[in-house]
């Protein structure tokens, strides 16, 4: 997972948490989005997204090899 992807996930999680705790997001939708925000933070800290492996995606920059 690339740094930009990790940063975006953390920012989205902060926004969702702020909306939930200020009462803008409520009910079932609010709880679902709060759990999603937790998943975003967790995957950002471990730099691994299981969904990316399932679909074969990667946001990690490709290292150039010499030769």
C-alpha positions as CSV (number, residue, x, y, z in Angstrom):
1,X,0.0,0.0,0.0
2,X,1.4,3.4,-1.0
3,X,1.8,6.4,1.2
4,X,-0.8,8.4,-0.6
5,X,-3.4,5.6,-0.2
6,X,-2.6,5.3,3.5
7,X,-3.0,9.1,4.0
8,X,-6.3,9.2,2.2
9,X,-7.6,6.3,4.3
10,X,-6.6,8.0,7.5
11,X,-8.2,11.3,6.4
12,X,-11.4,9.6,5.4
13,X,-11.5,7.8,8.7
14,X,-11.0,11.0,10.6
15,X,-13.8,12.7,8.7
16,X,-16.2,9.8,9.3
17,X,-15.4,9.7,13.0
18,X,-15.9,13.5,13.3
19,X,-19.3,13.3,11.6
20,X,-20.3,10.4,13.8
21,X,-19.3,11.9,17.1
22,X,-20.8,15.3,16.2
23,X,-24.2,13.6,15.5
24,X,-24.2,14.2,11.8
25,X,-24.1,10.5,11.0
26,X,-26.5,8.5,13.2
27,X,-28.2,5.2,13.3
28,X,-27.2,2.1,11.5
29,X,-25.5,4.0,8.7
30,X,-23.4,5.8,11.2
31,X,-22.3,2.6,12.9
32,X,-21.4,0.9,9.6
33,X,-19.3,3.9,8.5
34,X,-17.6,4.1,11.8
35,X,-16.6,0.4,11.5
36,X,-15.4,1.1,8.0
37,X,-13.3,4.0,9.3
38,X,-11.8,1.6,11.9
39,X,-10.9,-0.8,9.1
40,X,-9.3,2.1,7.1
41,X,-7.2,3.1,10.1
42,X,-6.1,-0.5,10.8
43,X,-5.2,-1.3,7.2
44,X,-3.3,2.0,7.0
45,X,-1.2,1.2,10.1
46,X,-0.3,-2.3,8.9
47,X,0.2,-1.2,5.2
48,X,-1.8,-4.1,3.9
49,X,-5.3,-4.3,2.4
50,X,-6.7,-7.8,1.9
51,X,-9.1,-6.6,-0.7
52,X,-6.2,-5.5,-2.9
53,X,-4.8,-9.0,-2.9
54,X,-8.2,-10.4,-4.0
55,X,-8.4,-8.1,-7.0
56,X,-4.7,-8.0,-7.7
57,X,-4.3,-4.2,-7.2
58,X,-1.4,-2.4,-5.7
59,X,-0.8,1.3,-4.8
60,X,2.9,0.7,-3.9
61,X,5.3,2.4,-6.1
62,X,7.3,0.1,-8.4
63,X,11.0,0.0,-7.6
64,X,13.3,0.4,-10.6
65,X,15.9,-2.2,-11.0
66,X,19.3,-1.4,-12.4
67,X,20.6,-3.3,-15.5
